[in-house]
Every structure is written in structure tokens, then in C-alpha cells.
Amino acid sequence: MLLALVSFAAAFAAPSGDRPAFSPSAFLVRPRSLEVEIGGWWQEGFTVPARVKYGVGRSFEPSIGLDLSGVDEGDPNLSVQGKFRLLVEGEHALSALVRSGFPVADDDRWSGLLAILYTAGLPTLDLRATAGLDLGSSGNVGVAYTGVPLTLLVGTPFTSSLSGFVEGATVIDAGFRDWQAQGGLLWKVTGILVLDAAGGWDFGTRDPFATLGLTANLGTLGG
């Protein structure tokens, strides 16, 4: 039994987390490595977004996301996504992301995302940028374009284990809409566990929001 447990998680890796940012990282999780992200989100209510990611080789990262707070009510906001590595040069990475929602309730409409992700780890700055296409179902038309999401994150380390970031997000659709801004902290508790906290303002709904969560790498499956 002990040998089986050691084989299951023989090699751990530093997390390549996407939360709590609007901008996903362009870096993928380690090959054959399983990673979990989970947290609480407060904005006119409470949700528990979670995502499980797995590294398939060095160039593909599939994942499943859902809202744990909606499972009992039959509306888990289920989605699947794939992240594809396009280019990695040192601390610079470029990836493509494809996401699809899975409507569960009768009144839910399908939504999806196609995006290009860029991440740069500079000596004193971390940068993330995202540009893409929001897609959605629209009556009998089928799949329709619903906007161009743009995000930009700037982060900086304070110590070897603590860093901070500020970030902005908007959507272009006959003008700019859905503006959001936030700031947060990341605390590297161990080599495989990162805690996060962030808060911000949604200019569209004129509501504050806050989130707390964690990202944990559970190791390389199969040793």
C-alpha cells in the first residue's frame, strides 16, 4: 500500500496556477501532473469555483471546472477547457486556450472562449495578457460571437514566498464593457501549495467582489 502511494505521487511540481486572476497563465502544469484549484468567490452571493488540471505531455493541459456551490441545486456551471502550448522561451510563454461550457438547466445557454495567452516572468515583474473571442448560443443562429475579452496583469514578488498583483479586464463589443479591476496576494506556503486572496470592483454591476483560495499540485501520476 505504501509503495502504491509513493508511486501515485512520486514527483511533485511547483503549481502553475490560474487563480485568482482573470488572466490564465500561459505556462502548463508539469507533464503527468495533477493540479487542483479551489476557492470561494463573494459577489452578490457566494460561489465555490474549482478546477482540476492534468498535464498530457508537454504541450496539452485539459481541465474540468465547476461551481461546487451549485452542485446540490443542479446548476454546477460545468466547463471543460484545453490549454495548448505554442511557444516557451525561458520565462516567456505563449499558449492557446479553448473552453466550452456545458448547459445543465433548461434556460442555460452555451458559452465558449477562444483565447491567446501570454506570460512573462521578468526579474522584478510578472506579466500576463489575454486576448480572445467570447462565443455563445443565440436562438436559432447557433454559435455567435459575443465579444472580445482583454485582460492584463502586472505582479511583483515581495519576498521569496509572497507576491502581489493588480489586474484589469474588459470586453470589446461595440465599445468597451464589463470593466473589472482587482488586486491580490499569493503566498507560497510550500513547494506544491499556494494560497491566494484578492478583491476588486465590477464597474458594470457596480459591485465589489472578493475571493480566497488555493492551488495545489498533487504530483506526477504513476511516478
mmCIF file of the C-alpha atoms, coordinates in Angstrom:
data_MODEL
# 
_entry.id   MODEL 
# 
loop_
_atom_site.group_PDB 
_atom_site.id 
_atom_site.type_symbol 
_atom_site.label_atom_id 
_atom_site.label_alt_id 
_atom_site.label_comp_id 
_atom_site.label_asym_id 
_atom_site.label_entity_id 
_atom_site.label_seq_id 
_atom_site.pdbx_PDB_ins_code 
_atom_site.Cartn_x 
_atom_site.Cartn_y 
_atom_site.Cartn_z 
_atom_site.occupancy 
_atom_site.B_iso_or_equiv 
_atom_site.pdbx_formal_charge 
_atom_site.auth_seq_id 
_atom_site.auth_comp_id 
_atom_site.auth_asym_id 
_atom_site.auth_atom_id 
_atom_site.pdbx_PDB_model_num 
ATOM 1   C CA . MET A 1 1   ? 0.000   0.000  0.000   1.00 0.00 ? 1   MET A CA 1 
ATOM 2   C CA . LEU A 1 2   ? 2.816   2.386  0.912   1.00 0.00 ? 2   LEU A CA 1 
ATOM 3   C CA . LEU A 1 3   ? 4.607   1.633  -2.356  1.00 0.00 ? 3   LEU A CA 1 
ATOM 4   C CA . ALA A 1 4   ? 1.395   2.332  -4.266  1.00 0.00 ? 4   ALA A CA 1 
ATOM 5   C CA . LEU A 1 5   ? 1.031   5.725  -2.586  1.00 0.00 ? 5   LEU A CA 1 
ATOM 6   C CA . VAL A 1 6   ? 4.641   6.594  -3.326  1.00 0.00 ? 6   VAL A CA 1 
ATOM 7   C CA . SER A 1 7   ? 4.153   5.531  -6.945  1.00 0.00 ? 7   SER A CA 1 
ATOM 8   C CA . PHE A 1 8   ? 0.978   7.622  -7.227  1.00 0.00 ? 8   PHE A CA 1 
ATOM 9   C CA . ALA A 1 9   ? 2.711   10.847 -6.185  1.00 0.00 ? 9   ALA A CA 1 
ATOM 10  C CA . ALA A 1 10  ? 6.378   10.190 -6.662  1.00 0.00 ? 10  ALA A CA 1 
ATOM 11  C CA . ALA A 1 11  ? 7.276   13.569 -8.088  1.00 0.00 ? 11  ALA A CA 1 
ATOM 12  C CA . PHE A 1 12  ? 5.653   16.847 -7.115  1.00 0.00 ? 12  PHE A CA 1 
ATOM 13  C CA . ALA A 1 13  ? 5.884   20.077 -9.071  1.00 0.00 ? 13  ALA A CA 1 
ATOM 14  C CA . ALA A 1 14  ? 5.511   23.773 -8.391  1.00 0.00 ? 14  ALA A CA 1 
ATOM 15  C CA . PRO A 1 15  ? 1.920   24.820 -9.158  1.00 0.00 ? 15  PRO A CA 1 
ATOM 16  C CA . SER A 1 16  ? 1.188   26.617 -12.410 1.00 0.00 ? 16  SER A CA 1 
ATOM 17  C CA . GLY A 1 17  ? -1.990  28.216 -11.128 1.00 0.00 ? 17  GLY A CA 1 
ATOM 18  C CA . ASP A 1 18  ? -4.512  30.360 -12.957 1.00 0.00 ? 18  ASP A CA 1 
ATOM 19  C CA . ARG A 1 19  ? -6.467  31.657 -9.964  1.00 0.00 ? 19  ARG A CA 1 
ATOM 20  C CA . PRO A 1 20  ? -7.353  34.155 -8.634  1.00 0.00 ? 20  PRO A CA 1 
ATOM 21  C CA . ALA A 1 21  ? -6.608  36.129 -11.797 1.00 0.00 ? 21  ALA A CA 1 
ATOM 22  C CA . PHE A 1 22  ? -8.809  36.853 -14.797 1.00 0.00 ? 22  PHE A CA 1 
ATOM 23  C CA . SER A 1 23  ? -5.702  36.113 -16.884 1.00 0.00 ? 23  SER A CA 1 
ATOM 24  C CA . PRO A 1 24  ? -4.799  32.406 -17.071 1.00 0.00 ? 24  PRO A CA 1 
ATOM 25  C CA . SER A 1 25  ? -1.112  31.532 -17.068 1.00 0.00 ? 25  SER A CA 1 
ATOM 26  C CA . ALA A 1 26  ? 0.376   30.629 -20.433 1.00 0.00 ? 26  ALA A CA 1 
ATOM 27  C CA . PHE A 1 27  ? 2.525   28.006 -18.687 1.00 0.00 ? 27  PHE A CA 1 
ATOM 28  C CA . LEU A 1 28  ? 1.124   24.478 -18.446 1.00 0.00 ? 28  LEU A CA 1 
ATOM 29  C CA . VAL A 1 29  ? 1.250   22.113 -15.490 1.00 0.00 ? 29  VAL A CA 1 
ATOM 30  C CA . ARG A 1 30  ? 4.091   19.599 -15.394 1.00 0.00 ? 30  ARG A CA 1 
ATOM 31  C CA . PRO A 1 31  ? 3.607   16.542 -17.668 1.00 0.00 ? 31  PRO A CA 1 
ATOM 32  C CA . ARG A 1 32  ? 1.525   13.785 -15.993 1.00 0.00 ? 32  ARG A CA 1 
ATOM 33  C CA . SER A 1 33  ? 0.979   16.096 -13.042 1.00 0.00 ? 33  SER A CA 1 
ATOM 34  C CA . LEU A 1 34  ? -2.432  16.614 -11.436 1.00 0.00 ? 34  LEU A CA 1 
ATOM 35  C CA . GLU A 1 35  ? -3.300  20.066 -10.098 1.00 0.00 ? 35  GLU A CA 1 
ATOM 36  C CA . VAL A 1 36  ? -6.320  21.360 -8.196  1.00 0.00 ? 36  VAL A CA 1 
ATOM 37  C CA . GLU A 1 37  ? -7.593  24.937 -7.804  1.00 0.00 ? 37  GLU A CA 1 
ATOM 38  C CA . ILE A 1 38  ? -10.443 25.802 -5.443  1.00 0.00 ? 38  ILE A CA 1 
ATOM 39  C CA . GLY A 1 39  ? -11.710 28.911 -3.686  1.00 0.00 ? 39  GLY A CA 1 
ATOM 40  C CA . GLY A 1 40  ? -14.621 30.995 -2.530  1.00 0.00 ? 40  GLY A CA 1 
ATOM 41  C CA . TRP A 1 41  ? -15.999 33.960 -4.516  1.00 0.00 ? 41  TRP A CA 1 
ATOM 42  C CA . TRP A 1 42  ? -18.182 36.659 -2.939  1.00 0.00 ? 42  TRP A CA 1 
ATOM 43  C CA . GLN A 1 43  ? -20.166 38.969 -5.244  1.00 0.00 ? 43  GLN A CA 1 
ATOM 44  C CA . GLU A 1 44  ? -23.861 39.436 -4.541  1.00 0.00 ? 44  GLU A CA 1 
ATOM 45  C CA . GLY A 1 45  ? -23.768 35.876 -3.213  1.00 0.00 ? 45  GLY A CA 1 
ATOM 46  C CA . PHE A 1 46  ? -21.280 33.089 -2.687  1.00 0.00 ? 46  PHE A CA 1 
ATOM 47  C CA . THR A 1 47  ? -19.852 30.560 -5.158  1.00 0.00 ? 47  THR A CA 1 
ATOM 48  C CA . VAL A 1 48  ? -17.071 27.966 -4.950  1.00 0.00 ? 48  VAL A CA 1 
ATOM 49  C CA . PRO A 1 49  ? -15.235 27.753 -8.283  1.00 0.00 ? 49  PRO A CA 1 
ATOM 50  C CA . ALA A 1 50  ? -12.962 24.730 -8.659  1.00 0.00 ? 50  ALA A CA 1 
ATOM 51  C CA . ARG A 1 51  ? -10.807 23.327 -11.454 1.00 0.00 ? 51  ARG A CA 1 
ATOM 52  C CA . VAL A 1 52  ? -8.830  20.100 -11.901 1.00 0.00 ? 52  VAL A CA 1 
ATOM 53  C CA . LYS A 1 53  ? -5.983  20.154 -14.455 1.00 0.00 ? 53  LYS A CA 1 
ATOM 54  C CA . TYR A 1 54  ? -3.712  17.459 -15.856 1.00 0.00 ? 54  TYR A CA 1 
ATOM 55  C CA . GLY A 1 55  ? -0.563  17.679 -17.953 1.00 0.00 ? 55  GLY A CA 1 
ATOM 56  C CA . VAL A 1 56  ? -0.745  15.499 -21.060 1.00 0.00 ? 56  VAL A CA 1 
ATOM 57  C CA . GLY A 1 57  ? 2.795   15.595 -22.383 1.00 0.00 ? 57  GLY A CA 1 
ATOM 58  C CA . ARG A 1 58  ? 4.479   18.982 -22.554 1.00 0.00 ? 58  ARG A CA 1 
ATOM 59  C CA . SER A 1 59  ? 2.062   20.722 -24.903 1.00 0.00 ? 59  SER A CA 1 
ATOM 60  C CA . PHE A 1 60  ? -1.505  19.998 -23.747 1.00 0.00 ? 60  PHE A CA 1 
ATOM 61  C CA . GLU A 1 61  ? -3.349  20.649 -20.492 1.00 0.00 ? 61  GLU A CA 1 
ATOM 62  C CA . PRO A 1 62  ? -7.007  19.546 -20.302 1.00 0.00 ? 62  PRO A CA 1 
ATOM 63  C CA . SER A 1 63  ? -9.105  20.588 -17.309 1.00 0.00 ? 63  SER A CA 1 
ATOM 64  C CA . ILE A 1 64  ? -12.604 20.474 -15.864 1.00 0.00 ? 64  ILE A CA 1 
ATOM 65  C CA . GLY A 1 65  ? -14.149 23.409 -13.991 1.00 0.00 ? 65  GLY A CA 1 
ATOM 66  C CA . LEU A 1 66  ? -17.318 23.677 -11.929 1.00 0.00 ? 66  LEU A CA 1 
ATOM 67  C CA . ASP A 1 67  ? -19.033 25.650 -9.182  1.00 0.00 ? 67  ASP A CA 1 
ATOM 68  C CA . LEU A 1 68  ? -19.250 23.387 -6.136  1.00 0.00 ? 68  LEU A CA 1 
ATOM 69  C CA . SER A 1 69  ? -21.881 25.619 -4.527  1.00 0.00 ? 69  SER A CA 1 
ATOM 70  C CA . GLY A 1 70  ? -24.269 24.885 -7.403  1.00 0.00 ? 70  GLY A CA 1 
ATOM 71  C CA . VAL A 1 71  ? -23.960 21.092 -7.438  1.00 0.00 ? 71  VAL A CA 1 
ATOM 72  C CA . ASP A 1 72  ? -26.822 20.488 -4.977  1.00 0.00 ? 72  ASP A CA 1 
ATOM 73  C CA . GLU A 1 73  ? -29.073 22.846 -6.948  1.00 0.00 ? 73  GLU A CA 1 
ATOM 74  C CA . GLY A 1 74  ? -28.372 21.115 -10.262 1.00 0.00 ? 74  GLY A CA 1 
ATOM 75  C CA . ASP A 1 75  ? -26.503 24.089 -11.737 1.00 0.00 ? 75  ASP A CA 1 
ATOM 76  C CA . PRO A 1 76  ? -22.759 23.374 -11.348 1.00 0.00 ? 76  PRO A CA 1 
ATOM 77  C CA . ASN A 1 77  ? -21.661 25.736 -14.150 1.00 0.00 ? 77  ASN A CA 1 
ATOM 78  C CA . LEU A 1 78  ? -19.664 22.878 -15.656 1.00 0.00 ? 78  LEU A CA 1 
ATOM 79  C CA . SER A 1 79  ? -16.989 23.621 -18.257 1.00 0.00 ? 79  SER A CA 1 
ATOM 80  C CA . VAL A 1 80  ? -14.092 21.862 -19.942 1.00 0.00 ? 80  VAL A CA 1 
ATOM 81  C CA . GLN A 1 81  ? -11.067 23.522 -21.438 1.00 0.00 ? 81  GLN A CA 1 
ATOM 82  C CA . GLY A 1 82  ? -7.801  22.741 -23.140 1.00 0.00 ? 82  GLY A CA 1 
ATOM 83  C CA . LYS A 1 83  ? -4.613  24.777 -22.989 1.00 0.00 ? 83  LYS A CA 1 
ATOM 84  C CA . PHE A 1 84  ? -2.121  24.269 -25.845 1.00 0.00 ? 84  PHE A CA 1 
ATOM 85  C CA . ARG A 1 85  ? 1.497   25.344 -25.614 1.00 0.00 ? 85  ARG A CA 1 
ATOM 86  C CA . LEU A 1 86  ? 2.589   27.354 -28.650 1.00 0.00 ? 86  LEU A CA 1 
ATOM 87  C CA . LEU A 1 87  ? 5.976   28.681 -27.540 1.00 0.00 ? 87  LEU A CA 1 
ATOM 88  C CA . VAL A 1 88  ? 8.173   28.659 -24.433 1.00 0.00 ? 88  VAL A CA 1 
ATOM 89  C CA . GLU A 1 89  ? 11.447  30.586 -24.306 1.00 0.00 ? 89  GLU A CA 1 
ATOM 90  C CA . GLY A 1 90  ? 12.869  30.732 -20.794 1.00 0.00 ? 90  GLY A CA 1 
ATOM 91  C CA . GLU A 1 91  ? 10.409  32.716 -18.688 1.00 0.00 ? 91  GLU A CA 1 
ATOM 92  C CA . HIS A 1 92  ? 8.252   33.693 -21.665 1.00 0.00 ? 92  HIS A CA 1 
ATOM 93  C CA . ALA A 1 93  ? 5.322   31.534 -22.771 1.00 0.00 ? 93  ALA A CA 1 
ATOM 94  C CA . LEU A 1 94  ? 2.590   31.729 -25.404 1.00 0.00 ? 94  LEU A CA 1 
ATOM 95  C CA . SER A 1 95  ? -0.404  29.386 -25.359 1.00 0.00 ? 95  SER A CA 1 
ATOM 96  C CA . ALA A 1 96  ? -3.863  28.951 -26.860 1.00 0.00 ? 96  ALA A CA 1 
ATOM 97  C CA . LEU A 1 97  ? -6.927  28.228 -24.744 1.00 0.00 ? 97  LEU A CA 1 
ATOM 98  C CA . VAL A 1 98  ? -10.234 26.664 -25.796 1.00 0.00 ? 98  VAL A CA 1 
ATOM 99  C CA . ARG A 1 99  ? -13.128 26.497 -23.316 1.00 0.00 ? 99  ARG A CA 1 
ATOM 100 C CA . SER A 1 100 ? -16.668 25.167 -23.608 1.00 0.00 ? 100 SER A CA 1 
ATOM 101 C CA . GLY A 1 101 ? -19.491 25.334 -21.115 1.00 0.00 ? 101 GLY A CA 1 
ATOM 102 C CA . PHE A 1 102 ? -21.993 22.525 -20.587 1.00 0.00 ? 102 PHE A CA 1 
ATOM 103 C CA . PRO A 1 103 ? -25.521 23.885 -20.012 1.00 0.00 ? 103 PRO A CA 1 
ATOM 104 C CA . VAL A 1 104 ? -27.408 21.826 -17.449 1.00 0.00 ? 104 VAL A CA 1 
ATOM 105 C CA . ALA A 1 105 ? -30.553 23.830 -16.681 1.00 0.00 ? 105 ALA A CA 1 
ATOM 106 C CA . ASP A 1 106 ? -33.203 24.225 -19.413 1.00 0.00 ? 106 ASP A CA 1 
ATOM 107 C CA . ASP A 1 107 ? -32.754 28.007 -19.551 1.00 0.00 ? 107 ASP A CA 1 
ATOM 108 C CA . ASP A 1 108 ? -28.941 27.866 -19.733 1.00 0.00 ? 108 ASP A CA 1 
ATOM 109 C CA . ARG A 1 109 ? -27.265 28.832 -22.993 1.00 0.00 ? 109 ARG A CA 1 
ATOM 110 C CA . TRP A 1 110 ? -23.981 27.511 -24.264 1.00 0.00 ? 110 TRP A CA 1 
ATOM 111 C CA . SER A 1 111 ? -20.892 29.703 -23.924 1.00 0.00 ? 111 SER A CA 1 
ATOM 112 C CA . GLY A 1 112 ? -17.312 29.260 -25.031 1.00 0.00 ? 112 GLY A CA 1 
ATOM 113 C CA . LEU A 1 113 ? -13.964 31.004 -25.290 1.00 0.00 ? 113 LEU A CA 1 
ATOM 114 C CA . LEU A 1 114 ? -11.062 31.010 -27.739 1.00 0.00 ? 114 LEU A CA 1 
ATOM 115 C CA . ALA A 1 115 ? -8.025  32.911 -26.440 1.00 0.00 ? 115 ALA A CA 1 
ATOM 116 C CA . ILE A 1 116 ? -4.306  33.536 -26.775 1.00 0.00 ? 116 ILE A CA 1 
ATOM 117 C CA . LEU A 1 117 ? -2.363  33.713 -23.511 1.00 0.00 ? 117 LEU A CA 1 
ATOM 118 C CA . TYR A 1 118 ? 0.998   35.377 -22.902 1.00 0.00 ? 118 TYR A CA 1 
ATOM 119 C CA . THR A 1 119 ? 3.049   35.183 -19.701 1.00 0.00 ? 119 THR A CA 1 
ATOM 120 C CA . ALA A 1 120 ? 6.443   36.737 -18.924 1.00 0.00 ? 120 ALA A CA 1 
ATOM 121 C CA . GLY A 1 121 ? 8.434   36.225 -15.741 1.00 0.00 ? 121 GLY A CA 1 
ATOM 122 C CA . LEU A 1 122 ? 10.805  39.182 -15.584 1.00 0.00 ? 122 LEU A CA 1 
ATOM 123 C CA . PRO A 1 123 ? 13.360  39.726 -12.766 1.00 0.00 ? 123 PRO A CA 1 
ATOM 124 C CA . THR A 1 124 ? 11.070  42.010 -10.759 1.00 0.00 ? 124 THR A CA 1 
ATOM 125 C CA . LEU A 1 125 ? 7.769   41.762 -12.663 1.00 0.00 ? 125 LEU A CA 1 
ATOM 126 C CA . ASP A 1 126 ? 5.307   39.103 -13.723 1.00 0.00 ? 126 ASP A CA 1 
ATOM 127 C CA . LEU A 1 127 ? 3.117   39.882 -16.727 1.00 0.00 ? 127 LEU A CA 1 
ATOM 128 C CA . ARG A 1 128 ? 0.052   38.084 -18.056 1.00 0.00 ? 128 ARG A CA 1 
ATOM 129 C CA . ALA A 1 129 ? -2.077  39.153 -21.008 1.00 0.00 ? 129 ALA A CA 1 
ATOM 130 C CA . THR A 1 130 ? -5.094  37.556 -22.655 1.00 0.00 ? 130 THR A CA 1 
ATOM 131 C CA . ALA A 1 131 ? -6.968  38.340 -25.868 1.00 0.00 ? 131 ALA A CA 1 
ATOM 132 C CA . GLY A 1 132 ? -9.706  36.182 -27.298 1.00 0.00 ? 132 GLY A CA 1 
ATOM 133 C CA . LEU A 1 133 ? -13.235 35.656 -28.578 1.00 0.00 ? 133 LEU A CA 1 
ATOM 134 C CA . ASP A 1 134 ? -16.268 35.033 -26.382 1.00 0.00 ? 134 ASP A CA 1 
ATOM 135 C CA . LEU A 1 135 ? -18.787 32.732 -28.063 1.00 0.00 ? 135 LEU A CA 1 
ATOM 136 C CA . GLY A 1 136 ? -22.360 31.827 -27.187 1.00 0.00 ? 136 GLY A CA 1 
ATOM 137 C CA . SER A 1 137 ? -25.564 30.265 -28.454 1.00 0.00 ? 137 SER A CA 1 
ATOM 138 C CA . SER A 1 138 ? -28.105 32.687 -29.853 1.00 0.00 ? 138 SER A CA 1 
ATOM 139 C CA . GLY A 1 139 ? -31.533 31.196 -30.588 1.00 0.00 ? 139 GLY A CA 1 
ATOM 140 C CA . ASN A 1 140 ? -31.710 29.519 -33.991 1.00 0.00 ? 140 ASN A CA 1 
ATOM 141 C CA . VAL A 1 141 ? -28.499 31.160 -35.159 1.00 0.00 ? 141 VAL A CA 1 
ATOM 142 C CA . GLY A 1 142 ? -26.337 28.612 -33.346 1.00 0.00 ? 142 GLY A CA 1 
ATOM 143 C CA . VAL A 1 143 ? -22.905 29.795 -32.263 1.00 0.00 ? 143 VAL A CA 1 
ATOM 144 C CA . ALA A 1 144 ? -22.442 33.570 -32.273 1.00 0.00 ? 144 ALA A CA 1 
ATOM 145 C CA . TYR A 1 145 ? -19.626 35.942 -31.408 1.00 0.00 ? 145 TYR A CA 1 
ATOM 146 C CA . THR A 1 146 ? -20.398 37.851 -28.191 1.00 0.00 ? 146 THR A CA 1 
ATOM 147 C CA . GLY A 1 147 ? -17.278 39.932 -27.539 1.00 0.00 ? 147 GLY A CA 1 
ATOM 148 C CA . VAL A 1 148 ? -13.502 40.233 -27.374 1.00 0.00 ? 148 VAL A CA 1 
ATOM 149 C CA . PRO A 1 149 ? -12.210 39.757 -23.806 1.00 0.00 ? 149 PRO A CA 1 
ATOM 150 C CA . LEU A 1 150 ? -8.958  41.502 -22.911 1.00 0.00 ? 150 LEU A CA 1 
ATOM 151 C CA . THR A 1 151 ? -7.018  41.201 -19.647 1.00 0.00 ? 151 THR A CA 1 
ATOM 152 C CA . LEU A 1 152 ? -3.712  42.488 -18.334 1.00 0.00 ? 152 LEU A CA 1 
ATOM 153 C CA . LEU A 1 153 ? -1.995  41.516 -15.074 1.00 0.00 ? 153 LEU A CA 1 
ATOM 154 C CA . VAL A 1 154 ? 1.140   43.003 -13.523 1.00 0.00 ? 154 VAL A CA 1 
ATOM 155 C CA . GLY A 1 155 ? 2.640   41.261 -10.500 1.00 0.00 ? 155 GLY A CA 1 
ATOM 156 C CA . THR A 1 156 ? 5.752   41.594 -8.381  1.00 0.00 ? 156 THR A CA 1 
ATOM 157 C CA . PRO A 1 157 ? 7.420   39.460 -5.693  1.00 0.00 ? 157 PRO A CA 1 
ATOM 158 C CA . PHE A 1 158 ? 7.770   40.937 -2.204  1.00 0.00 ? 158 PHE A CA 1 
ATOM 159 C CA . THR A 1 159 ? 9.703   38.017 -0.712  1.00 0.00 ? 159 THR A CA 1 
ATOM 160 C CA . SER A 1 160 ? 10.652  34.519 -1.857  1.00 0.00 ? 160 SER A CA 1 
ATOM 161 C CA . SER A 1 161 ? 7.210   33.272 -0.814  1.00 0.00 ? 161 SER A CA 1 
ATOM 162 C CA . LEU A 1 162 ? 4.907   36.323 -1.055  1.00 0.00 ? 162 LEU A CA 1 
ATOM 163 C CA . SER A 1 163 ? 3.903   38.256 -4.180  1.00 0.00 ? 163 SER A CA 1 
ATOM 164 C CA . GLY A 1 164 ? 1.202   40.674 -5.232  1.00 0.00 ? 164 GLY A CA 1 
ATOM 165 C CA . PHE A 1 165 ? -0.596  41.690 -8.401  1.00 0.00 ? 165 PHE A CA 1 
ATOM 166 C CA . VAL A 1 166 ? -3.005  44.196 -9.923  1.00 0.00 ? 166 VAL A CA 1 
ATOM 167 C CA . GLU A 1 167 ? -5.173  43.378 -12.909 1.00 0.00 ? 167 GLU A CA 1 
ATOM 168 C CA . GLY A 1 168 ? -7.755  44.831 -15.254 1.00 0.00 ? 168 GLY A CA 1 
ATOM 169 C CA . ALA A 1 169 ? -10.253 43.169 -17.583 1.00 0.00 ? 169 ALA A CA 1 
ATOM 170 C CA . THR A 1 170 ? -12.746 44.357 -20.172 1.00 0.00 ? 170 THR A CA 1 
ATOM 171 C CA . VAL A 1 171 ? -14.733 43.133 -23.175 1.00 0.00 ? 171 VAL A CA 1 
ATOM 172 C CA . ILE A 1 172 ? -14.866 44.872 -26.565 1.00 0.00 ? 172 ILE A CA 1 
ATOM 173 C CA . ASP A 1 173 ? -18.292 44.694 -28.203 1.00 0.00 ? 173 ASP A CA 1 
ATOM 174 C CA . ALA A 1 174 ? -19.371 47.876 -29.977 1.00 0.00 ? 174 ALA A CA 1 
ATOM 175 C CA . GLY A 1 175 ? -17.285 49.662 -27.375 1.00 0.00 ? 175 GLY A CA 1 
ATOM 176 C CA . PHE A 1 176 ? -15.782 48.636 -24.054 1.00 0.00 ? 176 PHE A CA 1 
ATOM 177 C CA . ARG A 1 177 ? -17.955 46.946 -21.424 1.00 0.00 ? 177 ARG A CA 1 
ATOM 178 C CA . ASP A 1 178 ? -17.739 44.700 -18.348 1.00 0.00 ? 178 ASP A CA 1 
ATOM 179 C CA . TRP A 1 179 ? -14.793 46.562 -16.848 1.00 0.00 ? 179 TRP A CA 1 
ATOM 180 C CA . GLN A 1 180 ? -13.299 44.872 -13.781 1.00 0.00 ? 180 GLN A CA 1 
ATOM 181 C CA . ALA A 1 181 ? -10.228 45.648 -11.688 1.00 0.00 ? 181 ALA A CA 1 
ATOM 182 C CA . GLN A 1 182 ? -8.677  43.758 -8.806  1.00 0.00 ? 182 GLN A CA 1 
ATOM 183 C CA . GLY A 1 183 ? -5.588  43.353 -6.663  1.00 0.00 ? 183 GLY A CA 1 
ATOM 184 C CA . GLY A 1 184 ? -4.386  40.356 -4.709  1.00 0.00 ? 184 GLY A CA 1 
ATOM 185 C CA . LEU A 1 185 ? -1.698  38.419 -2.877  1.00 0.00 ? 185 LEU A CA 1 
ATOM 186 C CA . LEU A 1 186 ? -0.166  34.981 -3.465  1.00 0.00 ? 186 LEU A CA 1 
ATOM 187 C CA . TRP A 1 187 ? 1.551   33.094 -0.640  1.00 0.00 ? 187 TRP A CA 1 
ATOM 188 C CA . LYS A 1 188 ? 3.734   30.114 -1.497  1.00 0.00 ? 188 LYS A CA 1 
ATOM 189 C CA . VAL A 1 189 ? 3.214   28.018 1.626   1.00 0.00 ? 189 VAL A CA 1 
ATOM 190 C CA . THR A 1 190 ? 5.236   25.028 0.366   1.00 0.00 ? 190 THR A CA 1 
ATOM 191 C CA . GLY A 1 191 ? 6.724   23.982 -2.946  1.00 0.00 ? 191 GLY A CA 1 
ATOM 192 C CA . ILE A 1 192 ? 3.388   22.468 -4.002  1.00 0.00 ? 192 ILE A CA 1 
ATOM 193 C CA . LEU A 1 193 ? 0.801   24.722 -2.305  1.00 0.00 ? 193 LEU A CA 1 
ATOM 194 C CA . VAL A 1 194 ? -0.079  28.378 -2.980  1.00 0.00 ? 194 VAL A CA 1 
ATOM 195 C CA . LEU A 1 195 ? -2.760  30.351 -1.107  1.00 0.00 ? 195 LEU A CA 1 
ATOM 196 C CA . ASP A 1 196 ? -4.360  33.448 -2.631  1.00 0.00 ? 196 ASP A CA 1 
ATOM 197 C CA . ALA A 1 197 ? -6.565  36.366 -1.654  1.00 0.00 ? 197 ALA A CA 1 
ATOM 198 C CA . ALA A 1 198 ? -7.918  39.122 -3.890  1.00 0.00 ? 198 ALA A CA 1 
ATOM 199 C CA . GLY A 1 199 ? -10.537 41.821 -4.021  1.00 0.00 ? 199 GLY A CA 1 
ATOM 200 C CA . GLY A 1 200 ? -11.819 44.218 -6.639  1.00 0.00 ? 200 GLY A CA 1 
ATOM 201 C CA . TRP A 1 201 ? -14.639 46.151 -8.245  1.00 0.00 ? 201 TRP A CA 1 
ATOM 202 C CA . ASP A 1 202 ? -17.027 45.277 -11.058 1.00 0.00 ? 202 ASP A CA 1 
ATOM 203 C CA . PHE A 1 203 ? -17.750 48.541 -12.875 1.00 0.00 ? 203 PHE A CA 1 
ATOM 204 C CA . GLY A 1 204 ? -20.602 47.007 -14.882 1.00 0.00 ? 204 GLY A CA 1 
ATOM 205 C CA . THR A 1 205 ? -22.685 45.881 -11.918 1.00 0.00 ? 205 THR A CA 1 
ATOM 206 C CA . ARG A 1 206 ? -21.127 48.417 -9.523  1.00 0.00 ? 206 ARG A CA 1 
ATOM 207 C CA . ASP A 1 207 ? -20.424 45.691 -7.004  1.00 0.00 ? 207 ASP A CA 1 
ATOM 208 C CA . PRO A 1 208 ? -17.314 44.761 -5.027  1.00 0.00 ? 208 PRO A CA 1 
ATOM 209 C CA . PHE A 1 209 ? -16.040 41.192 -5.080  1.00 0.00 ? 209 PHE A CA 1 
ATOM 210 C CA . ALA A 1 210 ? -13.538 39.149 -3.083  1.00 0.00 ? 210 ALA A CA 1 
ATOM 211 C CA . THR A 1 211 ? -12.000 35.698 -3.276  1.00 0.00 ? 211 THR A CA 1 
ATOM 212 C CA . LEU A 1 212 ? -9.908  33.322 -1.156  1.00 0.00 ? 212 LEU A CA 1 
ATOM 213 C CA . GLY A 1 213 ? -8.492  30.050 -2.384  1.00 0.00 ? 213 GLY A CA 1 
ATOM 214 C CA . LEU A 1 214 ? -5.630  27.706 -3.056  1.00 0.00 ? 214 LEU A CA 1 
ATOM 215 C CA . THR A 1 215 ? -3.746  25.912 -5.801  1.00 0.00 ? 215 THR A CA 1 
ATOM 216 C CA . ALA A 1 216 ? -2.117  22.550 -5.060  1.00 0.00 ? 216 ALA A CA 1 
ATOM 217 C CA . ASN A 1 217 ? -0.034  20.250 -7.245  1.00 0.00 ? 217 ASN A CA 1 
ATOM 218 C CA . LEU A 1 218 ? -0.795  16.640 -6.290  1.00 0.00 ? 218 LEU A CA 1 
ATOM 219 C CA . GLY A 1 219 ? 2.165   15.073 -8.013  1.00 0.00 ? 219 GLY A CA 1 
ATOM 220 C CA . THR A 1 220 ? 3.082   13.081 -11.086 1.00 0.00 ? 220 THR A CA 1 
ATOM 221 C CA . LEU A 1 221 ? 0.714   10.188 -11.645 1.00 0.00 ? 221 LEU A CA 1 
ATOM 222 C CA . GLY A 1 222 ? 2.404   6.848  -11.976 1.00 0.00 ? 222 GLY A CA 1 
ATOM 223 C CA . GLY A 1 223 ? 5.748   8.064  -10.588 1.00 0.00 ? 223 GLY A CA 1 
# 
